[in-house]
Amino acid sequence: MTSLHTTPAWILRRPPTCTIGATSSARSFVQLLDPHRAPQVGGQRMTHVFHHISVMRDDVVALFRDVPSGVVIDGTLGGGGHAGALLAARDDVAVLGVDRDASARFAASEHLKSFGDRVHIVAGTFGELTEIVTSAAEWIAGRPIVGVLLDLGVSSPQLDDPERGFSFRHEAVLDMRMDASSGETAAQLIERIDVLELRDELRQNGEGRFATAIARSLKASLPSTTSELVAAVESAVPPSARRRGHVAARTFQALRILVNRENDELRDALPAASAVLTVGGVMVILSYHSGEDRVTKEFFANQATGGCSCPPALGCVCGALPRFRVLRNSAVLPGEAEVNSNPRARSARLRAAWKVRA
Ligand SMILES: C[S@@+](CC[C@H](N)C(=O)[O-])C[C@H]1O[C@@H](n2cnc3c(N)ncnc32)[C@H](O)[C@@H]1O
């Protein structure tokens, strides 16, 4: 495991608003909610408690240490863990926080309220980055965009909320939408798409040689709950072929990626982020599966050459100029201490690149 730090600097401080939720059980986490501070929005319970440990937090903050003064866009605000650490470390930086999940925005607004108008929280997806920056122009007030942070995937509260259908660990309706107010649920999606498309999507998003059998089983059984989805996967994968971990884990992940159009979101966001960043600004992407890390790596490689595809042996003759300087070719991984204390950090891969030319 490698880290940006020579000494492990993982001081896993929970944000102050998380103290009453400092429990490992999702059920007791829900029971501890203060009903006066936990309104419902679109059928989803809002809570100021957001028990998520920000991954590689100190590494992320270190990467923003030398950017010019201005605005950092946190496109995956979650509970505001990374944003809060960044705001505390740089008092000349403001954060435009984006999240598609209403409960995350609610939690972040509570967690970050001491930073006042240095924080502006917007509902939306990071795939719409250009439109979000345009609509926040009044708050941005001409300041340069000096950073973009994407900490991809789902948060712990999303996974642990027994009602949202993200996890095989809880019996729930098969929903999986990060924005519970719009779009198709996983159950509706399985019903709509044809078996070949489902197979290809499962394969592309992590399911291995049983993608065809699982797709057929899902189309035959049309699961509407998490336990029905598990049963459909179990009937498609023989016990002798099951790998370590839960047999349905990859299917859950693949469906979640599909329901939330996660690959398209990232592909749309990277060029938009590169365009809005000022020279000297940094883009930091934390991925949790190989597909999204590959997209980031290829995008950064292209920006680092300015799109040059001249044969390396000849040297560049096309005149393309690098637009970004990449932190390094391989991804940075969390240190062992972090993985031990936060198992959800295990699959994290961090990439960063600085804009060097407009
Ligand atoms: C891993 S969590 C981020 C945690 C956050 N960095 C922290 O330290 O608290 C990912 C968050 O991004 C949000 N998200 C995922 N994809 C998104 C997208 N395309 N647009 C906006 N928000 C997204 C999820 O709803 C979730 O709240």
The ligand as an SDF file (V2000), in Angstrom:
LIG
                    3D

 27 29  0  0  0  0  0  0  0  0999 V2000
  -18.4330    8.5110   -1.1460 C   0  0  0  0  0  0  0  0  0  0  0  0
  -19.7110    9.6540   -0.8210 S   0  0  0  0  0  0  0  0  0  0  0  0
  -18.8620   11.1650   -0.5600 C   0  0  0  0  0  0  0  0  0  0  0  0
  -18.4520   11.3800    0.8650 C   0  0  0  0  0  0  0  0  0  0  0  0
  -17.8210   12.7240    1.1020 C   0  0  0  0  0  0  0  0  0  0  0  0
  -16.6300   12.9030    0.3070 N   0  0  0  0  0  0  0  0  0  0  0  0
  -17.4800   12.8980    2.5790 C   0  0  0  0  0  0  0  0  0  0  0  0
  -16.2940   13.0110    2.9230 O   0  0  0  0  0  0  0  0  0  0  0  0
  -18.4110   12.9560    3.3950 O   0  0  0  0  0  0  0  0  0  0  0  0
  -20.3500    9.9080   -2.4140 C   0  0  0  0  0  0  0  0  0  0  0  0
  -21.4810   10.9140   -2.4600 C   0  0  0  0  0  0  0  0  0  0  0  0
  -21.5920   11.3340   -3.8180 O   0  0  0  0  0  0  0  0  0  0  0  0
  -22.9310   11.3780   -4.1960 C   0  0  0  0  0  0  0  0  0  0  0  0
  -22.9340   11.1330   -5.6320 N   0  0  0  0  0  0  0  0  0  0  0  0
  -22.5760   10.0070   -6.2810 C   0  0  0  0  0  0  0  0  0  0  0  0
  -22.6680   10.1830   -7.5970 N   0  0  0  0  0  0  0  0  0  0  0  0
  -23.0730   11.4680   -7.7890 C   0  0  0  0  0  0  0  0  0  0  0  0
  -23.3200   12.2570   -8.9450 C   0  0  0  0  0  0  0  0  0  0  0  0
  -23.1900   11.7580  -10.1740 N   0  0  0  0  0  0  0  0  0  0  0  0
  -23.6660   13.5470   -8.7690 N   0  0  0  0  0  0  0  0  0  0  0  0
  -23.8030   14.0710   -7.5160 C   0  0  0  0  0  0  0  0  0  0  0  0
  -23.6110   13.3590   -6.3930 N   0  0  0  0  0  0  0  0  0  0  0  0
  -23.2350   12.0760   -6.5280 C   0  0  0  0  0  0  0  0  0  0  0  0
  -23.6210   10.3230   -3.3820 C   0  0  0  0  0  0  0  0  0  0  0  0
  -24.9800   10.6410   -3.2250 O   0  0  0  0  0  0  0  0  0  0  0  0
  -22.8390   10.3750   -2.0700 C   0  0  0  0  0  0  0  0  0  0  0  0
  -23.4540   11.2470   -1.1550 O   0  0  0  0  0  0  0  0  0  0  0  0
  1  2  1  0
  2  3  1  0
  2 10  1  0
  3  4  1  0
  4  5  1  0
  5  6  1  0
  5  7  1  0
  7  8  2  0
  7  9  1  0
 10 11  1  0
 11 12  1  0
 11 26  1  0
 12 13  1  0
 13 14  1  0
 13 24  1  0
 14 15  1  0
 14 23  1  0
 15 16  2  0
 16 17  1  0
 17 18  1  0
 17 23  2  0
 18 19  1  0
 18 20  2  0
 20 21  1  0
 21 22  2  0
 22 23  1  0
 24 25  1  0
 24 26  1  0
 26 27  1  0
M  CHG  2   2   1   9  -1
M  END
$$$$
